[in-house]
Structures are given as C-alpha cells and as structure tokens.
Amino acid sequence: MEHGIYLVTLVGAALVVAAAFSSLIAFRFGAPLLLLFLCIGLATGTDGLGIHFDNARFAYFAGSLALAVILFDSGFGTPLNALRQAAGPALSLATFGVLLTTGLFGAAAYYLLDLTWLESFLLGAAVASTDAAAVFFLLRAGEINLRERVRSTLEVESGTNDPIAIFLTITLVEVIAANTHPEAKVLVTDLAVGFLVNMGLGAVIGILGGMAIVRLVDRLNLDHGLLPIFVLTLSLMVFAAAGAVGGSGFLAVYLAGLIAGNSDIRAVTIL
C-alpha cells in the first residue's frame, strides 16, 4: 500500500512536470497547448505506457473542479467595461449559439453515425460549448491581436456558455433515460422551470459569493502569499454551495470571479 502511494505520487508529479514543459513548447512554437496535453494523455494511457484509468466518477469530479477554477479565473480577469460592451453578442452566442451548434452537429451525427436523434443531439450538446481554457490561453498568452470588442465577446462567451451546455447535456440525458424507462416522464414545463431555477440560483449565489469573497479578503489580514489560495478556496465553496442547492455552480463561480476581479482585492491578489 505504501509503495503504491509513492508510485502514484511519482507518476502524477511526472505528468505535471511534462505538462509544464509542454507549455514552454507551446509558447515557443505556437503549438496548441491543449493538443499537447491530449498527446501526453494518449502517450501515458493504455495505448502508450499502459496506465489504465477508467474511473469516470473521479474524472468528472476532477474535471468539474478544474473547470470551476478556470471559470473563476476567467471572470476574475474580465473587466466590467469589457462585459458591458460584449454582453449582448456574448450572451447570444452562449445561448442561441450553443443551441444552434447542438442542432447542426446533431443533425450531422444523425446522418453520419448510427445514432438516434436524441443521442445525436446529446453528442452535439457535449461539444457545443467553447473551451474556456483554450480561448483564454490563445487570447491572453498567445498574443493574438483582435479588436477589443471581438476579444471581449470571445472572452465573455467562453466563460458563460458552459452552464448552458452543461444544463442542455444533463437535460438530454434525462430525456433519453425517460424514453428508456416509460414510467419516468420529462415535461417541457419542468425543463423550463428547471433551467430558470438552475440559472437563477447560480446567479444569486455567485453574486452574493463574490461580494462575500471581497468582504472577507478586506476584513482578514492574511499574508499576501496565502491570498491566492484563500480566494480560490472560497471560489470552490461558492461553486459547491450553488450546486448543493440546485443552482449552476459554473455560472456562480464565474460571476463570483467577475465581482471579485473588479474590486479592490485585484490589486493584492494574483491568480
């Protein structure tokens, strides 16, 4: 057991070091960072070094936490003036754009693959959202020059479309499950109410959570080296609190980051 702990730690640390070196390669040669991460995963998986990993629950848990941190950081780094000038087109892309992408991709999947309509739309919903990590890496680290309005629209849209896509994916899974089990019925009104409650609770908790983060940082005289860890921990608490009461934790953590990043704590907190 003890030997296994050391081995797992060694492999995990080696993967982190490899990921860090891959970021240097991405910066130097302009290669897509996430593609390099994917290559590292393929090289160490069952078809590479032979590391077998099939724990879907742990992968979902770790991925959700990572996405929550990414969304908080994206909100933290988005100025309010950028949000004001890009709110309209960004929210349109994050809602109608996700639905349109889901429909187009789903239609293509239906005719090209051996899937039902619902399964095709589920596949479309799974790939409909813009990857926030990729967008922020390209815009902030890739030194891509764009018009300010276009840049702001892409940043805001990539941070706000994940809650929509996640809700749509979960909804389609429930509809497919209802068709599999006729006793379980999914009504359109229930879905609409569920969407409003999910987003409404997420927005309220995110705003209150962001205000609480600012207040706590202002009140507590913490060492500056601890502030980033403290703020990230509070952001995960906002994410978990929203999800625990049935709200969108991803929307909540993005709004919390937006509020915290546009306050005075930005001058003393580096994320």
N, C-alpha and C positions, 0 to 999 in steps of 0.2 A: 504493500500500500504506500509506504513512504517513498520507495523507489519510483512508483508511478507518479507521485506528486512532483518529484524533481524532473521527471521526463516530460510531463505535460507542461511544466513551467519553462523548461528549456526550449521545447518546440514552439510554445506560444511566444516567448521572448524573441526567438529567431525569426518568426513570422513578422513581428512588429519591426524588427531591425530591417528585414527585407522590404517591408512596406515603406520605411523611412528612406532607404536607398532608392526605391523606385520613384519617390517624389523628387529626388535630386535628378534622376534621369528625365523625368517629365519636364522639370524646369529647364534643363539644359538642351533637350532636343525637341521640346514641344509635343511630346507624346501624350495621349490622353491618360491621365493618372488612374482613372477608374478601370481602364482597359488593362493597365499594368497590374492593378490589384487582382483583377479577374484572372490574369495569366498566372499570378502567384498561387491563387487558389487552385487552378487547374493543375499546376505543377506539383502541388503538395497533396492533392486528393487521391482517390482510389486509382485513377489512371496515371498518376505521377509517382510520387514517393510512396503511395499506398496508405495514406492516412484515411481511415474510414470515419466519416461523420454523417449521421442520419438522424440527429436529434432535432426534429422540426420545432418542438416547443422552445428549446433553448435558443435556436436560431431566430425564431420570432421574437423572443424576449430581448436578446442582444441587439437585434436589428431595430426594434422599436425604441430602445434606449438611445442607440446611436442616432436614429432619425430625430428623436426629441432634442438631442444636443445640437444637431445640425440646424434644426428649425429655430431653436433659441438663438443660436449664433447668427443666423440669417436675419432674424428680427432685430437682434442687438445691433447689427451693423447697417440697418436700413434707416436713413434719416427721415423725419416726418415730411420734409418738403418733397422728397422723392416719392413717398407714399401718396401725398396729395396729388401730384401731377400724373401718377401712374395708376391710381386706384381704379378708375373706370375700366380702361382696357385690360389691366391685370386681372381684375375680378371676373371680367367677361371671359377671358381665356381660361381662368381657373375653374369656371363653372360650365359655361356652354362649350368651351374648347375641349374640356375633358369629356363631356357627353358626346360631342361630335367625333372626337378621336376614338372613343369607345365604339360608336356606331360604325364608323368606317372600317376600323380594324376588325370588328366583329363580323361585318359582312364579308370581308376578305377571308377571314378564318373559316367562315361557314362554307364558302365555295371551294376553298383550297384544302381544307382539312376535314377529317371525318368527325365533325362535332355538331351538336345541336345548336340552335340559335342561342339559347341561354348560355351554354358552355362557351360559345364563340364570343358573346358579349362579355362574359366573365374574363376571358383572356384579354379582350380589348381594354377592360377596366384596369386590369393588372399592369398594363404598360402605358396607360393614358397619361399619367402624371409626369411632369418634367422632373428629372432627378435634381434635387436642390444642391447636392454636393457637387455634381458636375458643373452646374451653372455657376455657382459661386467660385469654384476653382478657376473656371475659364475667364470669368469677368474680373475677379479680384487678383488672381495670381497669374493668369495668362496674358495680362497686359493687352487685352483686346480693346481697341478704341471704337466706341459706339456713341451715337448721340445720347445725351443724358436722359431724354425721355424714353428711348428704346431700352437703355441699360436699366433704368428704374423699373420699367414694365417687366422685363425679364426677371429681375431680382424678386419683385413682389409676387409675380405669378408663380415662380418656382417655390416660394415659401408658403403660398396659400392654396395651391391645388392639391396637395397631399391629403388634407382632410376630406375633400370632396371625392377623390379617387378611392380612398380607403373606405368611406361610407358606401360608395357605389359597389365596391367589390364585396363588402360584407352583405349588402342587400341582395346582390345576385346569388351569393352563396345560400342565403336563407330562402330565396325563391326556388332555387334548384332543389334544396332539401325539402321544401314544401311539396314540390311536384313528386319527389321520391316517396314522401310519406303523406298521403292524401289527408290524413287527419290534421296535419298542420297547415293552416291557412294563412296566407300573407295578403293583406288587403292594401290597396293603393293608399287609402287614407292613413293607415297605420304607418306606412313607409314615409309619407309626407310629414306626419306628426313626429315620427322618429327623427327625421332629418332636422326639423326645426328645433326639437329639443336637444339633439346632439350638438348642433352648431351653437344654439343659444347658450346652453350651459358652458360649452367650451369658451365662448367669447366672454361671458361674465366672469368665470373663474380665471381666465387668462388676464383680464384687465385688473381684477382685484389682486391676483397673484403678483402681477408686475408692480403694482403700487406697494404691495407688502414687501417685495424684494428691495425696492428703493428705500422704503422706510427703515427696514432692518439694517441695511448697509449704512445708512446715515446715522442710526442710533448706536450701533455696535462699533466699538473702536477696535477693529480687527487689524492684525498685521497685513500689510499690502500683499505679501506673498500668499496669504490664505484667502484673499478676496475672490480670485477666480474660482477656486474650488468651492467656496461657500456659495457663490452666486449660481454655479452650475448645479450644486446640490439642491438649492431652493427651486431652480427651474424644473428639476426632475420631480420635486414634490408637487409643483403645480401641475405637471403632466399627469402624475399618478392620481392626484385629487380629482381632476376633471374626469379622467377615465373611470374612477371609482363610483362617481355619481351618475354615470351615463352620458357624460359630455365628451366632446372631441378633445382628447389630450393634446393632439398635434396642433390644433388651432389655438388651444390655450397656451401652450408653451411658446408658440410664435408670437402671440400678442403680448405675453409677458416679456419676451425679449425685446419687442418693439418699444414697450413702455420703459423698460429698464435702460435700454440703449440710448433713449432720447432724454435721459435725466442727468443729473449731476454726477452720478456714480460712474459714468463712462470715463470721466477724467482720471479715476483712480482704479478702475477695473479693466484689465486686459484679458480678453478671451481669445 
